[in-house]
Amino acid sequence: MKHEFPITRTANPKEKPDPNTLKFGETFTDHMFIMEYTDGKGWHDGRIVPYGPLSLSPAATCLHYGQEMFEGLKAYKTKEGKIQLFRPDMNAKRTNVTNERMCIPTIDEEIYVDAIKALVNVEKDWIPDIPNTALYIRPFIIGDSPELGVKPAKHYIFGIITCPVGPYYANGLSPTKIYVEEEFVRAVMGGTGYAKIGGNYAGALKAQMKAHEKGYDQVLWLDGIERKYVEEIGTSNAFFVICDEIITAPLAGTILPGITRNSVITLLKEWGLHVSERKLSIEDVFEAGEDGTLKEVFATGTAAVISPVGELSWGDRKITVNKGEIGSISQKLYDTLYGMQTGLVEDKHNWVFDIK
């Protein structure tokens, strides 16, 4: 690492949880990374300190005007005991894309990655080492200037927290049931759909709750103008295998440019499969499901890696995908990506970063 940070160790280490009973995002480690930005000074004073509350003014910019962003990635432990990150440089790049959109100062990408490495190295004993577990890493930036007024903050906090996690979905790779949302929309062109910000997720909660009440795991979003074209599945990018074509929504400003999405497209093309980043109507999806040409549907994202879909519901129509079972493409993608992340599959792309 080019950058080193002072470390203040906790005086009261926590008891580590049973890795067999981990839930996603409920248990946090002993330390966190903090760095500050001040107008005229830039980013400064990066440090690792005991995990604990942040002190914010009730007038903090993030509380009133939502000037914030966040990211997510994981650290994995191999069977040899090595610690690996998967494409953290992509998280750094995406952070700065979001920062530009949210009028947050950009951050040096090498400092960003080195901060993640430094914190993970301090918390390495928290990384679980049984299958389907990892250390989840949550970088975030908030504007905390203590003044009211719709304008960019003058002071920011860049933080990183970590938590040991099990599978994002309790049933692991079991296919999920997805509800097609027609009433609410996630994003429109010119908005913040491509940025990784809390407002996108807060605005999605109503639809997600509605889906859960109807017995579904997640929402499939349609475009915000015509309510016709498929976009994302919940917090993940969506892929549809119709005949011999694998289709995913284009990066046109309304969906998140997923790092797993990018990795999946790269692998599929290397395997000689036909991948299209294009608009796909929900009508075409259901027609393919009804005539038997819809072979697989799956979602991609950091939390679940690959999440196969076994059922889609749209209005009064329902279709079962691949007999409700995981498909061969979904399984191969999961085995390859998770294998790279955990050291079981050779990384030919330099996607894996070792923690040293």
C-alpha positions in Angstrom: 0.0 0.0 0.0 1.2 3.5 -0.8 -0.8 5.1 2.0 -0.7 4.2 5.6 -3.1 5.4 8.3 -2.8 5.7 12.1 -4.7 3.0 14.1 -6.4 3.4 17.4 -7.3 -0.1 18.7 -10.5 -0.7 20.7 -10.1 -1.3 24.4 -13.2 -3.5 24.4 -13.1 -6.1 21.6 -16.4 -7.7 20.8 -17.1 -11.4 20.9 -17.2 -12.7 17.3 -20.5 -14.3 16.1 -21.0 -17.9 15.1 -20.3 -18.0 11.3 -23.0 -20.6 10.9 -25.8 -18.2 12.0 -24.7 -14.9 10.4 -27.4 -12.6 9.1 -26.7 -9.9 6.5 -25.7 -6.5 7.9 -26.5 -7.0 11.6 -23.2 -7.5 13.3 -20.4 -4.9 13.0 -16.6 -5.3 13.7 -14.5 -3.5 16.2 -13.1 -0.7 14.0 -13.9 1.7 11.3 -12.1 4.1 8.9 -12.8 7.8 9.0 -11.4 10.6 6.8 -12.6 14.2 6.5 -13.0 16.8 3.8 -12.8 20.5 4.5 -13.2 23.3 2.0 -9.8 24.7 1.1 -8.0 21.8 2.7 -9.3 18.7 0.8 -9.5 15.2 2.1 -7.4 14.8 5.3 -6.8 12.9 8.5 -7.5 9.4 7.4 -7.5 7.1 10.4 -8.7 3.8 11.8 -10.6 4.1 15.1 -12.9 2.0 17.3 -16.3 1.4 15.8 -18.8 3.8 17.3 -21.3 6.6 16.8 -20.6 9.7 14.6 -21.3 13.1 16.1 -23.5 15.1 13.8 -25.3 18.5 14.1 -29.1 18.3 13.8 -28.6 20.7 10.9 -26.2 18.4 9.0 -26.6 18.6 5.3 -27.1 14.8 4.8 -30.0 14.8 7.2 -32.0 17.5 5.4 -31.0 17.4 1.8 -29.7 13.8 1.3 -26.2 14.7 0.2 -24.6 11.3 0.7 -23.5 8.2 -1.1 -22.3 4.6 -0.3 -20.7 1.5 -1.8 -20.5 -2.1 -1.1 -17.9 -4.9 -1.6 -16.6 -8.0 0.2 -13.4 -9.5 1.6 -13.1 -13.3 1.3 -10.8 -15.8 3.0 -9.3 -18.6 0.9 -8.8 -22.1 2.1 -5.1 -21.3 2.4 -6.0 -18.3 4.7 -5.3 -15.6 2.2 -7.6 -12.5 2.2 -8.9 -11.2 -1.1 -11.0 -8.3 -2.3 -12.9 -8.4 -5.6 -12.4 -5.4 -7.9 -12.2 -2.6 -5.3 -10.8 -0.3 -7.9 -14.2 -0.4 -9.6 -15.9 0.6 -6.4 -13.5 3.6 -6.2 -14.3 4.6 -9.8 -18.0 4.3 -9.2 -17.7 6.3 -6.0 -16.3 9.2 -7.9 -19.1 8.9 -10.6 -21.6 9.2 -7.8 -19.7 12.0 -6.1 -19.8 14.0 -9.3 -23.5 13.6 -9.6 -24.1 14.5 -5.9 -21.7 17.5 -5.8 -19.5 15.6 -3.3 -15.7 16.1 -3.7 -14.0 13.3 -5.6 -11.5 11.2 -3.7 -8.1 9.8 -4.7 -8.9 6.3 -5.9 -5.6 4.9 -4.5 -6.3 6.3 -1.1 -9.8 4.8 -1.3 -8.5 1.3 -2.0 -5.7 1.5 0.5 -8.2 2.6 3.2 -10.2 -0.5 2.5 -7.2 -2.7 2.6 -5.9 -1.2 5.8 -9.2 -1.6 7.6 -9.7 -5.2 6.4 -6.2 -6.0 7.5 -7.0 -4.7 11.0 -10.3 -6.7 11.0 -9.0 -9.8 9.3 -9.9 -12.1 12.3 -13.5 -11.1 11.7 -13.6 -12.7 8.2 -15.6 -15.9 8.4 -14.1 -18.9 6.6 -17.0 -21.2 5.9 -18.7 -21.4 2.5 -21.1 -18.6 1.5 -19.7 -16.1 4.1 -17.6 -13.0 3.8 -16.7 -9.7 5.4 -19.0 -7.1 3.9 -17.4 -3.7 3.4 -19.5 -0.5 3.4 -17.7 2.7 2.3 -19.9 5.9 2.6 -19.6 9.7 2.4 -21.9 12.1 4.1 -22.1 15.9 4.0 -22.2 17.1 7.6 -22.0 20.9 7.4 -24.2 22.3 10.2 -26.2 24.7 8.1 -29.6 24.8 6.4 -29.9 25.7 2.7 -30.0 23.7 -0.5 -26.3 23.8 -1.5 -23.3 21.5 -1.3 -21.8 20.9 2.1 -18.4 22.4 3.1 -17.4 19.5 5.2 -17.7 15.7 4.6 -17.0 12.5 6.3 -15.7 9.5 4.4 -16.3 6.3 6.5 -15.8 2.6 6.0 -17.5 0.0 8.3 -17.4 -3.8 8.0 -19.6 -6.7 9.0 -19.3 -10.5 8.8 -22.2 -11.8 6.6 -23.8 -15.0 5.5 -25.9 -15.4 2.3 -27.9 -12.3 1.3 -31.0 -14.4 0.7 -31.6 -17.0 3.5 -32.2 -19.7 0.9 -28.9 -19.0 -0.9 -29.0 -20.0 -4.5 -32.6 -21.2 -4.4 -34.5 -19.3 -7.2 -36.4 -16.2 -6.0 -40.0 -15.0 -6.7 -40.1 -11.6 -8.4 -43.0 -9.1 -8.6 -43.1 -6.8 -11.6 -43.8 -3.3 -10.2 -46.2 -1.1 -12.3 -47.3 1.6 -9.9 -44.0 3.0 -8.7 -40.7 3.8 -10.6 -37.1 3.7 -9.5 -35.5 6.2 -11.8 -35.8 8.3 -15.0 -33.3 9.7 -17.4 -31.6 12.7 -16.0 -32.1 11.5 -12.4 -29.9 9.6 -10.0 -30.6 6.0 -11.1 -26.9 5.4 -12.0 -25.6 6.8 -8.7 -25.2 4.7 -5.5 -27.2 6.9 -3.1 -29.6 6.2 -0.3 -32.5 8.1 -1.8 -32.7 5.5 -4.6 -33.2 2.8 -2.0 -35.5 4.7 0.3 -37.8 5.5 -2.7 -37.9 1.8 -3.5 -39.0 0.6 -0.1 -42.8 1.1 -0.7 -42.7 -1.2 -3.8 -40.5 -3.7 -2.0 -42.9 -3.9 1.0 -45.8 -4.4 -1.4 -44.0 -7.3 -3.1 -43.2 -8.9 0.3 -46.9 -8.6 1.3 -47.8 -10.5 -1.8 -45.3 -13.3 -1.1 -42.5 -12.2 -3.4 -38.8 -11.7 -2.6 -38.0 -8.7 -4.7 -39.3 -6.2 -7.3 -38.5 -6.0 -11.0 -38.5 -2.4 -12.0 -39.9 -1.1 -15.3 -38.7 2.1 -17.0 -40.1 5.3 -15.5 -41.5 6.8 -18.8 -43.4 4.0 -20.6 -43.6 1.4 -17.8 -42.7 -1.0 -20.6 -39.0 -2.0 -20.5 -37.3 -4.1 -17.8 -34.6 -2.4 -15.8 -33.3 -3.7 -12.4 -34.4 -6.4 -9.9 -34.4 -4.8 -6.5 -30.8 -3.9 -5.7 -29.4 -5.9 -8.5 -28.9 -5.9 -12.3 -31.2 -8.2 -14.2 -30.4 -10.7 -17.0 -32.8 -12.6 -19.2 -31.9 -15.6 -21.3 -34.3 -15.8 -24.3 -33.5 -18.4 -27.0 -29.7 -18.1 -27.4 -29.5 -14.4 -26.4 -28.7 -13.1 -22.9 -30.2 -9.7 -22.5 -29.6 -7.0 -19.9 -30.7 -3.4 -19.7 -28.3 -0.8 -21.2 -26.4 1.7 -19.1 -28.4 4.7 -20.1 -28.5 6.6 -16.8 -31.4 4.8 -15.1 -29.7 1.7 -13.7 -26.7 1.1 -11.5 -23.5 0.2 -13.4 -23.0 -2.9 -11.4 -19.5 -4.3 -10.9 -20.8 -7.9 -10.9 -22.8 -7.0 -14.0 -19.6 -5.9 -15.7 -17.9 -9.1 -14.6 -20.7 -11.3 -15.8 -20.8 -9.7 -19.3 -17.1 -10.1 -19.6 -17.3 -13.8 -18.7 -20.3 -14.5 -20.9 -18.6 -13.0 -23.9 -15.4 -15.0 -23.2 -17.5 -18.2 -23.2 -18.8 -17.4 -26.6 -22.3 -16.5 -25.6 -24.5 -13.9 -27.3 -24.9 -11.0 -24.8 -27.0 -7.9 -25.6 -27.2 -4.7 -23.6 -30.5 -3.4 -25.0 -34.1 -2.6 -24.2 -36.4 -5.5 -23.5 -40.1 -5.2 -22.9 -41.9 -7.0 -20.1 -44.4 -8.2 -22.7 -41.6 -9.9 -24.6 -40.3 -11.5 -21.4 -43.8 -12.9 -20.6 -44.4 -14.1 -24.2 -41.0 -15.9 -24.1 -42.0 -17.4 -20.7 -45.3 -18.6 -22.1 -43.9 -20.0 -25.4 -40.9 -21.7 -23.7 -38.1 -19.6 -25.1 -37.3 -17.9 -21.7 -34.6 -20.2 -20.5 -33.3 -18.3 -17.4 -33.6 -15.1 -15.4 -31.0 -14.0 -12.9 -29.9 -11.0 -10.9 -26.3 -9.9 -10.3 -24.9 -7.9 -7.4 -22.2 -7.8 -4.7 -24.5 -9.0 -1.9 -25.8 -12.2 -3.6 -23.3 -12.5 -6.5 -25.8 -14.4 -8.7 -29.5 -14.8 -7.7 -31.6 -17.0 -10.0 -35.2 -16.2 -10.5 -37.8 -19.0 -10.5 -41.1 -17.1 -10.9 -42.2 -13.7 -12.3 -45.6 -12.1 -11.6 -47.0 -9.2 -13.7 -50.5 -8.1 -13.2 -52.7 -11.2 -13.5 -50.0 -13.2 -15.3 -47.4 -15.5 -13.8 -44.6 -17.5 -15.4 -42.3 -20.1 -14.0 -38.7 -19.9 -15.2 -36.7 -23.1 -15.8 -39.1 -25.2 -13.8 -38.3 -23.0 -10.7 -34.7 -24.3 -10.7 -31.3 -22.6 -11.1 -30.2 -22.6 -14.7 -26.9 -23.8 -16.1 -25.7 -20.3 -17.0 -26.5 -18.9 -13.6 -24.8 -21.8 -11.9 -21.6 -21.5 -14.0 -21.5 -17.8 -13.4 -21.8 -18.2 -9.6 -19.3 -21.0 -9.5 -16.8 -19.0 -11.5 -17.2 -15.6 -9.7 -17.5 -17.0 -6.2 -14.6 -19.3 -7.1 -12.4 -16.4 -8.1 -13.4 -14.4 -5.0 -12.5 -17.3 -2.7 -9.4 -18.5 -4.5 -10.9 -21.7 -5.9 -10.9 -20.5 -9.6 -7.9 -18.9 -11.3 -8.3 -15.2 -11.8 -7.2 -14.4 -15.3 -8.4 -10.8 -15.3 -6.5 -9.3 -12.3 -9.8 -8.8 -10.6 -8.7 -10.1 -7.2 -6.7 -7.9 -4.9 -4.7 -9.6 -2.1 -4.5 -8.0 1.3 -0.9 -7.9 2.4 
